[in-house]
Each structure stands twice: as structure tokens, then as C-alpha cells.
Amino acid sequence: MFIKETIHELSQGEFPEVPAHKIQQWEENYAGIQSQLEHWKSLPELSSDDIRCINNALYEHIKAEATWLMICHNPAAWQENGGKLLAEELIKLLLPLKSSDITERIKQEFFRQDMCARVSYAFSRIHDIMMDELDFIDIEEADELQNRFRTDLSKVTCPLDSVKIFMQFLNNHVSDGNWQRVSCARNQHARWQGQRELLELEYEQCQYQPGDPDYAIYENKYRVLRNMIEIECDSGPAGFKNGITPWTLRNIIRSRVTLSPKAEKKRWTWLQYCDLKDIVNGKQPQERPPYWQLRSRLEKLQPLDLD
């Protein structure tokens, strides 16, 4: 078990010696993955072997960051020292924006955010365990309590126990898009609560393999939660209460959206629209002629296609 083994390793020897060794190990790991990242970014296309290596690199990176969390007891450390940014870059390689369609690009970006949220949740669980351990230090009969606590650690599983479990945790049910559905809730507490329920369920389910009785139990819980989210997000008019997913809203309004040249009277509205469309489609905004030079051509155009 990752948590049990790591805490046991950190508890060996004198305290000042262990962090020094771990800091050096973390720095070497971070520099090595950064070098690999630049190499993968330079490739025109990633092979299946490259994807497997990226999976392993992401796993080793998160393990190193989690170990650092156990040393400094700071759950925000992986964000403060750049570990979160590096993880996000690796996730981008695993989920590239292949399509030029705006809907697909938005959907893929939500998948990335979902994966990153799952990693953050794993850190929060590890941090909670560490805080429980610290609570024993100043209590009478601390030795007995510590022994009991370390025995209990043998029952604690974590997505970082193996790369297979880690990737199961990141990818399980991601394609269903429920995390992004919940993120559209206008009520901040409802959004936070719904996402946490999803993350907690995925965390618990990843401790079992498909086919295990316990896995089936969590799968049923997930389906119940998924149906609740679908009902809450799909009922009522667009934008009412919890709202709906961005691509669903876009499909509703796209047939009704036009930019009539005669109705377009402000030059800056047109330029800002063009710049926004370029940015969304991954292009650099271009220098454009004044509106009055475009007007004669615009009047001959059909209503604009948002694609």
C-alpha cells in the first residue's frame, strides 16, 4: 500500500535526514519528467508506447508529489511548487484537442479538468490521513495509538498503489461527462457537493476491479447518482436552476444565432467577434481592415456559421 509504505519509510531514521533525501529525489524526478515532457511535445504524433510512457510518468510524478505532501503536511504544496502545472501538461498530452469543432474542444477541456480534480481529491484524502496521524502525537499513550493507527493503515488503499489503479481512477466514467454537468450548477454549494460525491465514489470504486462484488455495488451507486444528475441538469428551461452543459446550450441556440450585416452597426463588435472565433478555434487573432471596408462584402454574406 502506497500510504502505509511511504509513512513507514519516512518514519525510519532521524527526521532531518529523511526529508533531505526525499527533496533530492523529488527534484530529480521533477527535472526528468520536464525533460521528457518537452520531448513528447516535439513529436508530431504520439505512439501507443509514448502514451504508455506518459501514463507512467504522470503516475510517478503524482506519487512523488504525494510523498512530498507527507513530508511537509501541506496539501497545497503540489500547486505551489509547480507540480500541478506539470501534471496538467501531462494530462493534455493524454487528452489532446484533435477536433476543430468548438463543442468537442469544450468537452475535451472538461475531461482534462475532471482528471485534474480527481488527482486533487486523492491528495486531500492522503492529507486527511496524515492529519489523523499527527493528532496522535501529543496524546497520552501515543505509542499504543500510533501502533493501532499504523495497523489500520494496512486497510487503507489508494489510487497510487499501482499505475493500473491510478489510470482506472482517472478514466473511469470520464466519458459520461457528469463532472462537467455538475460544474454548470449555478449554486456554488450544490456544484461543490455534487462534484465531491462523484470524486468520492470514483475513489472508492477504483479500489476494486470490474467483476468484483464490491465494484458492482459502487457501479450501482454511480448509476443512481448519474441519473440524479441527468434529471437535475436536463429539466427546466436552459439556464434555469442548475443550468445545462455548454455544448447542449450551444446546439439549442446555434440555429437561431446570426450576425446580420445590416444589424451590425458597431465596428468593434464585429472585430471582437472575429477575434473570439479565432481564439476558440486555436488561431491567432488577425489584423483586420476597418469595418466600413468590410461592409459591402458583409452585406452579401449568408448568416455566419458558428463552426
Buried (B, 14 or more C-beta within 10 A) or exposed (E): BBBBEBBEBBEEEEEEEBBEEBEEEBEEBBEEBBEBBEEBEEEEEBEEEBEEBBBBBBBBBBBBBBBBBBBBEBBEBBBEBEBBEBBBBBBBBBBEBEEEEBBEBBBBBBBBBBBBBBBBBBBEBBBEBBEEBEEBEEEEEEEEBBEEBBEEBEEBBBBBBEBEBBBBBBBBBBEBBBBBBBBBBEEEEBBEEBBBBBBEBBBBBBBBEEEEEEBEEBBEBBEEBBEEBEEBBEEEEEEEEBBBBBBBBBEEEEEEEEBEBEEBEEBEEBBEEBBEBEEEEEEEEEEEEEBEEBBEEBEEEEEBEBE
